[in-house]
Amino acid sequence: MKAVKFVIGTRAEAIKVLPIARELESRRLRYSVISTGQHDLREFNFKNFRELNKPRGVSGTFQSSFGGLRFSVSNLFKLVPLLRDSIVLVQG
């Protein structure tokens, strides 16, 4: 089976993904979590956890809508090679 990859950025998204990740662990299925860095998610102790960017803090807010768009586009280019040949679940 292909590896499952979760793409998340906020604490709320991590909370929603956590039970699915734990179920995959219990079935010994491969998964990884890729954080876009909107919030600091290290406290959730996901296996195979990777941060694309330094976390922006607890709020993850942007100074302008352009800042949010720039953040999204730059992450898209970072994500494409990481997600190749995977089952991808994006929460958010």
Backbone as JSON, one array per atom type, in Angstrom:
{
  "sequence": "MKAVKFVIGTRAEAIKVLPIARELESRRLRYSVISTGQHDLREFNFKNFRELNKPRGVSGTFQSSFGGLRFSVSNLFKLVPLLRDSIVLVQG",
  "N": [[0.84, -1.18, 0.0], [0.45, 2.27, -0.7], [2.07, 5.02, 0.94], [0.38, 7.06, 3.33], [-0.08, 10.5, 3.37], [-0.45, 13.3, 5.34], [-1.39, 16.65, 5.06], [-1.13, 19.43, 6.9], [-1.73, 22.46, 8.81], [-2.59, 23.91, 11.01], [-3.42, 23.92, 14.56], [-6.04, 23.04, 15.0], [-6.49, 21.48, 12.73], [-4.6, 19.47, 13.16], [-5.64, 18.25, 15.45], [-7.92, 17.06, 14.38], [-6.81, 15.23, 12.59], [-5.26, 13.56, 14.16], [-6.62, 11.22, 15.43], [-6.97, 9.58, 13.18], [-4.36, 9.16, 12.32], [-3.37, 7.75, 14.55], [-4.9, 5.42, 14.34], [-3.92, 4.38, 11.92], [-1.31, 3.84, 12.78], [-1.86, 1.81, 14.65], [-2.59, -0.2, 12.95], [-0.3, -0.7, 11.68], [0.36, 0.72, 9.36], [1.9, 2.8, 6.92], [2.53, 6.25, 7.33], [2.86, 9.82, 7.07], [3.26, 13.13, 8.36], [2.96, 16.34, 7.18], [3.71, 19.54, 7.92], [2.61, 22.8, 7.25], [3.41, 24.95, 8.67], [1.86, 26.93, 9.84], [0.96, 26.87, 12.51], [2.63, 25.82, 15.53], [3.17, 22.5, 15.7], [4.46, 20.46, 16.96], [3.9, 19.43, 19.46], [2.03, 17.41, 19.18], [3.24, 15.04, 18.59], [3.44, 13.43, 16.21], [4.33, 10.62, 14.21], [7.0, 10.47, 11.84], [7.13, 13.26, 11.19], [7.21, 16.35, 9.54], [8.27, 19.65, 9.01], [7.53, 22.24, 6.8], [8.07, 24.91, 6.94], [9.38, 27.27, 9.32], [7.49, 27.35, 12.28], [4.82, 29.71, 12.58], [3.84, 30.47, 14.96], [1.32, 30.56, 17.56], [-1.02, 31.73, 16.63], [-0.82, 31.99, 13.82], [-1.5, 33.91, 11.99], [-1.62, 36.23, 9.23], [-0.13, 39.23, 7.96], [-1.36, 40.43, 5.8], [-3.73, 39.75, 3.12], [-2.29, 39.14, 0.87], [0.04, 38.13, 1.97], [-0.84, 35.68, 2.98], [-1.53, 34.41, 0.58], [0.97, 34.29, -0.71], [2.32, 32.62, 1.09], [0.82, 30.24, 0.73], [1.26, 29.6, -2.01], [4.08, 29.3, -2.09], [4.37, 27.08, -0.43], [3.02, 25.16, -1.9], [4.76, 24.62, -4.03], [6.81, 23.43, -2.61], [5.56, 21.18, -1.64], [4.73, 19.48, -3.77], [6.85, 17.68, -4.83], [7.19, 16.09, -2.53], [4.82, 14.71, -2.21], [4.43, 13.0, -4.27], [3.42, 9.95, -5.65], [1.81, 9.03, -3.5], [-0.88, 8.59, -1.11], [-2.83, 11.26, -0.45], [-4.02, 13.3, 2.13], [-5.6, 16.19, 2.83], [-6.25, 18.42, 5.28], [-8.33, 21.05, 6.09]],
  "CA": [[0.0, 0.0, 0.0], [1.17, 3.54, -0.72], [2.07, 5.75, 2.21], [-0.59, 8.14, 3.48], [0.56, 11.74, 3.81], [-1.37, 14.33, 5.79], [-0.88, 18.01, 4.96], [-1.88, 20.24, 7.86], [-1.03, 23.68, 9.17], [-3.07, 24.51, 12.26], [-3.7, 23.01, 15.68], [-7.37, 22.44, 14.78], [-6.33, 20.42, 11.74], [-3.86, 18.38, 13.81], [-6.58, 17.56, 16.35], [-8.82, 16.24, 13.54], [-6.03, 14.18, 11.93], [-4.63, 12.7, 15.16], [-7.21, 9.88, 15.59], [-6.73, 8.79, 11.97], [-2.95, 8.77, 12.38], [-3.22, 6.7, 15.58], [-5.48, 4.19, 13.79], [-2.95, 3.87, 10.96], [-0.24, 3.26, 13.58], [-2.31, 0.54, 15.25], [-2.65, -1.19, 11.86], [1.06, -0.76, 11.13], [0.38, 1.29, 8.02], [2.83, 3.92, 6.81], [1.99, 7.59, 7.13], [3.68, 10.93, 7.53], [2.54, 14.4, 8.53], [3.72, 17.48, 6.68], [3.15, 20.78, 8.46], [2.92, 24.0, 6.47], [4.04, 25.88, 9.59], [1.0, 28.0, 10.35], [1.06, 26.76, 13.96], [3.63, 24.87, 16.01], [2.43, 21.25, 15.9], [5.35, 19.42, 17.5], [3.32, 18.86, 20.69], [1.16, 16.27, 18.88], [4.1, 13.86, 18.5], [3.17, 12.57, 15.06], [5.49, 9.93, 13.65], [7.38, 10.96, 10.51], [6.65, 14.64, 11.15], [8.11, 17.26, 8.82], [7.81, 21.04, 8.89], [8.0, 22.91, 5.6], [8.49, 26.26, 7.33], [9.43, 27.52, 10.76], [6.13, 27.69, 12.72], [4.53, 31.12, 12.73], [3.36, 30.72, 16.31], [0.04, 29.98, 17.94], [-2.13, 32.29, 15.85], [-0.65, 31.69, 12.41], [-2.13, 34.94, 11.18], [-0.79, 36.93, 8.26], [-0.31, 40.68, 7.98], [-2.26, 40.83, 4.71], [-4.19, 38.61, 2.32], [-1.19, 38.79, -0.02], [0.95, 37.28, 2.75], [-1.43, 34.34, 3.0], [-1.42, 33.85, -0.77], [2.39, 33.99, -0.92], [2.58, 31.45, 1.93], [0.19, 29.08, 0.1], [1.94, 29.27, -3.27], [5.43, 28.79, -1.81], [4.23, 25.73, 0.11], [2.6, 24.27, -2.98], [5.95, 24.19, -4.75], [7.58, 22.55, -1.73], [4.81, 19.95, -1.4], [4.54, 18.61, -4.94], [7.77, 16.53, -4.87], [7.03, 15.25, -1.34], [3.56, 13.98, -2.25], [4.41, 12.12, -5.42], [3.24, 8.51, -5.4], [1.26, 8.86, -2.14], [-2.28, 8.93, -0.85], [-2.71, 12.54, 0.24], [-5.19, 13.82, 2.82], [-5.38, 17.58, 3.2], [-7.28, 18.89, 6.21], [-8.29, 22.5, 6.23]],
  "C": [[0.89, 1.25, 0.0], [1.09, 4.19, 0.66], [1.01, 6.84, 2.18], [0.17, 9.36, 3.98], [-0.52, 12.77, 4.13], [-0.68, 15.68, 5.62], [-1.74, 18.87, 5.86], [-1.06, 21.48, 8.21], [-1.39, 24.22, 10.53], [-3.31, 23.45, 13.33], [-5.05, 22.3, 15.48], [-7.29, 21.29, 13.77], [-5.61, 19.22, 12.34], [-4.78, 17.57, 14.73], [-7.5, 16.64, 15.55], [-8.09, 15.06, 12.91], [-5.49, 13.16, 12.93], [-5.29, 11.33, 15.31], [-6.99, 8.99, 14.36], [-5.29, 8.29, 11.95], [-2.75, 7.64, 13.39], [-3.81, 5.36, 15.1], [-4.54, 3.57, 12.76], [-1.78, 3.22, 11.69], [-0.64, 1.9, 14.14], [-2.39, -0.57, 14.21], [-1.3, -1.36, 11.16], [1.13, -0.31, 9.67], [1.25, 2.54, 8.02], [2.08, 5.24, 6.62], [3.05, 8.61, 7.53], [2.81, 12.18, 7.57], [3.46, 15.52, 8.08], [3.01, 18.74, 7.14], [3.57, 21.95, 7.59], [3.48, 25.1, 7.35], [3.16, 27.02, 10.07], [1.03, 28.04, 11.87], [2.16, 25.77, 14.3], [2.9, 23.59, 16.4], [3.27, 20.14, 16.5], [4.77, 18.74, 18.74], [2.47, 17.62, 20.43], [1.92, 14.97, 18.68], [3.7, 12.89, 17.39], [4.45, 11.86, 14.66], [5.76, 10.53, 12.27], [6.85, 12.37, 10.27], [7.68, 15.51, 10.45], [7.48, 18.64, 8.74], [8.39, 21.65, 7.62], [8.59, 24.28, 5.92], [8.62, 26.31, 8.84], [8.01, 27.93, 11.2], [5.98, 29.18, 12.98], [4.01, 31.45, 14.12], [2.01, 30.08, 16.56], [-1.08, 30.47, 17.02], [-2.03, 31.95, 14.37], [-1.27, 32.72, 11.5], [-1.12, 35.62, 10.27], [-1.11, 38.42, 8.31], [-1.26, 41.16, 6.9], [-2.73, 39.58, 3.96], [-3.11, 38.18, 1.32], [-0.19, 37.88, 0.69], [0.45, 35.85, 2.81], [-1.32, 33.65, 1.65], [0.03, 33.45, -1.06], [2.78, 32.72, -0.15], [2.05, 30.18, 1.25], [0.92, 28.65, -1.16], [3.33, 28.7, -3.0], [5.37, 27.38, -1.25], [3.83, 24.73, -0.97], [3.82, 23.74, -3.73], [6.84, 23.28, -3.91], [6.9, 21.18, -1.59], [4.8, 18.98, -2.57], [5.54, 17.45, -4.97], [7.6, 15.58, -3.67], [5.82, 14.32, -1.42], [3.46, 12.99, -3.4], [4.3, 10.67, -4.98], [2.74, 8.21, -3.98], [-0.25, 9.05, -2.16], [-2.23, 10.18, 0.01], [-4.05, 12.96, 0.85], [-4.86, 15.22, 3.31], [-6.54, 18.02, 4.07], [-7.21, 20.4, 6.27], [-9.09, 23.26, 5.24]]
}
